[in-house]
Amino acid sequence: MCGRLSQYRGIHDFVATLSIPNALINTVGDQPLDHYNAAPTMQLALFHQEGDVVHADSVRWGWRPHWAKESTTPINARVEKVAHGPYFKTVWPHRAIVAIDNWFEWVYEGGPKKQPYLIRRKDRAPILCAAIGQYPRYEHEPDEHDGFVIITADSAGGMLDIHDRRPVTLSPQLAREWLDPATPKERAEQMALLEGEPSDIFEWFKVDSAVGNVRNQGAELIRALQ
């Protein structure tokens, strides 16, 4: 998965898709998010659950443990390793959902530059991405170390022509189970490894190369090239 996505609908559109029965504390606001070309380090809307309450907060895309010495900050975590590796050990229990409208990939097609593609659901519904991270909690103020990573899986089964990794996306029912703190870690691992949505629910098409510049925003970036 390349590091670019769209999150332009309002938070209540994402809440409606999740069909959250719990109380919601929304610090994101009620207006459309208008992130047509979101990149790592941007603050994105993220759902996490504390007790019986679901929170919608703006959290930085990217996280690394305080002891990590490398200068790069991961934005994704491989599903094959995330539950048991030491790097994400402290945040593996802190599950979240990042609801997005689409993501972008770049592919070499013989020209001098890669061609950007947009990937979205065929039914145009929001995409519910499994994530983990460190984010504002009941007892703490926002922290400089807050952040999240999106869990990715091998995209074999229909999307290899676009990219070899893609987000682990969940149905609304599984997304609610993923958010629930009462869901055992073993069950969460099973969902991430085996119960993500299949590739055939997605479609993809070429978009303008302007999406390559993170300063470009706007609905024109998500339109198919004619």
Buried (B, 14 or more C-beta within 10 A) or exposed (E): BBBBBBBBBBBBBBBBBBEBEBEBBBEBEEEEBBBBBBBBEBBBBBBBBBEEEBBBBBBBBBBBBEEEEEEEBBBBBBBEEBBEEEBBEEBBEBBBBBBBBBBBBBBEEEEEEBBBBBBBBEEEBBBBBBBBBBBBBEEEEBEEEBBBBBBBBEBEEEBEEBBEBBBBBBBBEBBBBBBBEEBEEEBBBEBBBEBBBEBEBBBBEBBBBBBBEBEBBEEEBBEEEE
